[in-house]
Amino acid sequence: MPAPRRTYSSGAPWEPIVGYARAVRVGNHVHVSGTAAVDERGDVVGLGDPAVQMRQCLRTAVAALEALGAAVRHVVRTRIYVVDIGDWEVIGRVHGEVFGDVRPATSMVQVAALIQPDLLVEVEVEAIVSD
């Protein structure tokens, strides 16, 4: 019998347009979609500040994990998309503050643009719930 599929929506304005869920859990695997620094109304948080934006991205991603029964300790992979690779250190430090000793595999790549011009960073998260 296949593992049940559960989804979580953060209410981002793009979810119904694009047809995706903020996060999906199948079995013990949780995948969090690309998450940007927007609040529940879709307004950008931390205009011009990559550290504030990264914190908001991770706050939203962690809430999605928790809604599906996972936690930061279960994260095995992150992907970070930035519009200016020169911001790598400040964004990376925030990543380190959140994940600390978990130390998931990660990538950080520069992209030409994100879905809204004021966004500086977007994060994807994958977790495997092992307890």
Secondary structure, DSSP 8 states (H G I E B T S, - for coil): ----EEEE----THHHHHT--SEEEETTEEEEEEEESB-TTS-BSSTT-HHHHHHHHHHHHHHHHHHTT--GGGEEEEEEEES-GGGHHHHHHHHHHHHGGG--EEEEEE-S--SSTT--EEEEEEEE---
